Amino acid sequence: MKFTREELAAWLARDNFDEIYAQADAIRRESVGDVVHIRALLEFSNHCKRLCRYCGLNAANQSATRFRMDPRDMVETAREAWEAGYKTIVLQSGEDSWYTADLLGEVVKQIKRTGMKITLSCGELPESVYRYWKDCGADRYLLKHETSDPKLYAELHPDGTLEERVSCLRTLKRLDFETGGGFMIGLPGQTLDTIAGDLLLLQEIGCDMAGIGPFIPHPDTPLRDTPGGSTELTKRAVALARLLLPKANLPATTALGVLDSAQKQGVFSCGANVIMRKVTPNRLKKLYQIYPASFSEADIRAGRLETEAEIRALNRTPV
Ligand code: SAM
């Protein structure tokens, strides 16, 4: 569907959004069915050279305890996830050049032998690296554009530009990755018009996936005193993303679950069809602190069963 920026911003501001939630839910059912995909999320390094002002992993955060997973442990964790029933693994990290293109390519090749689909989420890299990882067997790439307002983007990212970020997304799309964009709700200075622009950018790029989640302040970042994003506004943005991108994979993002588990359930009735479940080893989960959150200590198999049960309780089918 096509909408103008003004229409989207006006909808986001409505007193009552029920009609659009219902429409998004109907489109979700017609376009992607009642299935909820459970993705295994492996956070393999929290080293990051970037300075994103909202993120707990940013290079200037001296309080973070940094870790890197051994590539053999990454492959072993993926194998456990496969055996527990996961069909996709998301390998996510800060921008950490310790993992060379060759090294991560080797990890991708080895995990691929299990039959799993692989999503990478390792930040901005040259086209040649993205292409190499595609050749190694990577299927999808997640790189949120974070905000479509170039001025706000520059304020939040002293070492990057929106243009570079979007150019990476276009490259990924051209290389035939299933491409995931996305953005945060509640960044300081963001308006409903910015969010409308964010939604239109996802559509313009032709994103196959979109992660839309609330900003959550991290105490060891420059944005420590900024209020967090609204869950209601996040749900509204997810619902509108479903109207704009009927076939996209839209996760009920981890950040949304952290704020309010009832809202996470709500998000499944307004357009989302994906959930990510951490398979990061327990000793490392608490160190991968993008924002403060509590974590389940359940092992990989138990965690998967827990999520499957939650999805079935909503009359949806876990895959
Ligand atoms: N380095 C990769 C990248 O830049 O895409 C992946 C890791 S990065 C930590 C993953 C995502 O975390 C970012 O795209 C951002 O949207 C989200 N994030 C970071 N800090 C956040 C915060 N304080 N609240 C909510 N989301 C946050």
Boltz pocket constraint, residues with backbone or C-beta under 6 A from the ligand:
constraints:
  - pocket:
      binder: B
      contacts: [[A, 54], [A, 55], [A, 56], [A, 57], [A, 92], [A, 93], [A, 94], [A, 95], [A, 121], [A, 122], [A, 123], [A, 124], [A, 142], [A, 143], [A, 144], [A, 146], [A, 183], [A, 184], [A, 213], [A, 214], [A, 215], [A, 216], [A, 217], [A, 218], [A, 255], [A, 290], [A, 291]]
      max_distance: 6.0
